[in-house]
Amino acid sequence: MLSVYFEYTLGDGIIKGVFEELNIKKQNKMKLSVVIPAYNEEKRIPATLHAIDTYLKKQEFEYQIIVVVNGSHDQTYEVVRELATKEIANLTAVNLAKGGKGYAVKKGILEYADGDVIMFMDADNATPISEVSKFFQYFEKGYDIVIGSRYLDPDKVKVHQPFYRILLSRASNLLIQIMAAPGIKDTQVGFKAFNKKAAKDIFRFVTISRWGFDFEVLKIGFDRGYRIKEVALSWTEHGGGHVPLKAYIESLLDLFKIKFRSLRGDYTKALKEN
């Protein structure tokens, strides 16, 4: 009623003012949520967070950065909390007493992320946040999940992993493609994005809390009918955050668990009920 009254009194000027206010609200809608799992990253994470914030501040959309510290023994949480308090306004620090990388990402996405696009990336900044700009076009084309890949264009990999790790990774990927993620060349790179609906839906079903969660996420995505796009991206091996050898064995066991759950229909039950 108030707008009608002023429209009558002031004419076109107030109509313009109303539409400008609505336009501002549209621009301020949260577009991107960045979830970062962090374990003993007190030395590297400040540079990563500053780089992310510096880039995103230049973009014409709202964003949030969520760091989920999972069972760290150093001062990672304190460092992130101080940055959130004093330097980076859009930063949220979450501290978990225990839980692996998968659990941290799940917690961040389900309980804190609110963007139209929700992504997670690694704390070592192996892939710069600017690479997410390549993803948006695919969401506009109707894809639900867009993931980065080191193997679609090897020239984009600036510093490579040791040869034996590349060999292990390639051998593991063949098995993962057969059992969980057909056609996906790189399931493990820590740079994946989802539209909000897919993210909130998929992560409800994630059960793997450690390294194997990446291919469980993709398997759930396939089982629930989401469209997935793999995109070549820039990636640099920084060192200091290697996956331990025993993690490959644990992930292999997780892969069989994921396949069994899929065959049992665990990832589609709720879809059928809804």
N, C-alpha and C positions, 0 to 999 in steps of 0.2 A: 504494500500500500504506500509506503514511504517513497519508493521510486516513482510510482505513478504520480504522486503529488508534485515532486520536483520536476518531473518531465513536463507536466502542465505549466509549471511556473517558469522554468528556465529554457525549455525547448531543447534543441539538438545538443547543446553543450553537456547536459547531464546524461543524455543517452550515450554519448561518446565516453563519458566517464565510467558508466556502468560496464560497458563492453571492455574497456581497458582493464578494469579490475578483474573481470572474468578471465581475460587473457593472461594476466599475471598468475592467477591461480592455476591455470592450465600449464604454464611453463614450469611452475614450482612443483609439479607432481613428481614424486620420486621415480627416477628412471633406472638407476643402477645401484645395486647392492654388491659390495665386494667383501667376501668372507675369506679370511686368512687364518688357517690353522697354524699354531706356532708352538714349537717344542724346543726349549733352550736356545732361543734366538735373540738374546739380549743385545748381542753385538751387531747383528745384521739388520734387525727389523727397523731401527730408526731410519736408516737410509731408504729402505723399501717404502715405508709409510710416507716419508717426505716426497719421494718420487711419485707415488700414486696421487697424493693430495695435490701436488703441483700441477700434474697433468689434468686431473679432473676439475680443478678450479677454473680451468680455461674453457671447459665445455659448457654448452648452454643447456644443461639439465642438472637436476638435483641428484645427489649421490650420498651414499653412506659407506663407511669402511668399518668392518667388524672383525676384530682380532680375537680369536678364541684360543686361549693358552691352555694346552692340555697336559697337565701333570709335569710342568717344567720344574727343574731343580735350581734354576738360576733366577735372575731378576726380570725375566721377560715381561711378566704381568705388570710389575711396578714401572718398568720403562714405558710400556704402552699406555698405562693409566696416566702417567705424567704428561705424555704427549697429548693425550685426549683432553687433559685439564688445561694445559698451557699453550698448545700450539696448533692442534688439528681439531677444528670444531666438529667435524662430521665423523669423528672416530669414537667407536665404542670398544671398551676392553672387557672381555669375559674371561673369568678364571675357573678352570675345571681342575679338581683335585686329581682326577685320573681319567683315563680314556685315551684312545689313539686318535690318529688323524681323521679317520672316518667319522668317529663319534663327534669330534670337534666341529667338522664341517656340517654334520647333521644338526647339531645343536644351533649353530649360527644361522643356518638356513631356515629351520622350522620356527625358531623362537625370536630371532632378531631381524632378519632380512625382510624388507618391504618394497623392494624395487620391482618395476615391471620386468627388468632383466636381473637375475640373480646369478652371480658367478662366484667361483672360488679360485684362488691362485696361491702359489707357494710363497713362503716368507722370504726366500732367498732372492726373489725378483728375477729368476732365471728368464722369464718372459716379461717384458715391460708392459705395464697396463695399457699403453697406447695401442697394443695389438688388438684390444677388444673392439676397436673401431671397425675392424674387418668383419666382426660378427653381426653387427646390427642389420646389415643388408639381408642376411639370411633369415633373421627373425621376421623381417618385413615380407619375405617371400613365403612365410608359413612354416619354417622349421621351428621346432620346439626346443631343441638342444643343439648347441654349437660348441664343438670342442677343438682345441688346438692340436697340432701334430708336428712332431719333429721329423717325420719320415716321408711326408708327401713332397717336400722340397728340401733335401739335405743341405743345399747351399745356404739356407737360412739359419742353420746351426752354427753359431759363431765359434764356440769352443766345445769340443766333443767329450763324451765320457770315455773312460778307458775302454780298450777294445773288448776285454772279456765281459764287461758290463753290457756293451752293445750286443754282443753275441748272445748273452743270457736273455736280454730283453727281446731280441728278435725271435729266439726259440720259444720263449714264453708267449709271445704275441700270437704265434701260429696256433697254439693250444687254446688261447683265450678266444681267438676268432672262431674256432670250431665249436667251443662250448658256451660262449656267452655273447660275443660281440662281432657277428659276421661282417666282414668288410672294413672294420676299423683298424687302421694301421698302427695307431698309437693310443692305447687305452690309459696309459699311466701318466702322461704329462699333466702337471698340476695347473691347468688353465682351461676350465670348462664353464660354460654359461647355459642358462635355462630361462625360458620365459617363466613368469611367476607361477602360473598354474602347474606347469610340469615340475618345477622345483619343489613346490609344496606337496604335490602328489607323490612324486618318486621317493623323496627322502623319508616319508612315513614308513616305507617298506624296507629301508636299509637296515641290515642286521650286522654287517661286517664293520668292526670299529677300527681296524688297522689298515694295512697297505692294500688289501684286496677290495676295499670299498669302491675303488674306481670302476672296476669291471662289474661289480654288483649294480652300481648306479646305471651303467649302460644296459645291462641285462634287463633291469626293471623297465628302463625306457623302451627297449624293444618289445618286451612282453606286454606293455600297456599301450603300445601303438603310437608312440611319439616319433616324430620325424627328427632324424639326427643328421647333422652335417659336420664333416671333419675338414678343418681348414689349416693350411700350412702357416706356421708362424715362426717368428724369430725366437731363438732359444740359446742361452749361454750356460754352460756348465761352470758353476762357481766353486764347487767343492765344499766340503764341510758339512754336507747334509746327505751323505750317501745312504741308500737303503742297505741295511746289513744283509749279509748272505742268507741268514736264517729266515729273513722276511720273505725271500723267494720261496722257501719251502712252505712257510705258513700260508703264503698267498696261493700256492698250488692246492693245498688242502681246502682253502676257502673257495677256490674255483669249483671243486667238486661239490661242496656244500651248496653253492649258488645254483649249479646245474640241477641238483636234486630238488631244491626248493622251487625252481622254475618248472620242472617236470611235474611236481606235486600241485602246481597251480597257486603257490603262495603269493606270487606277485600280481595275480589277476583276480583273486577271490573278491576283493572289495569292488573291483571294476564290474564284475558280474552282479554283485549284490546291489550296486548303485544303478 
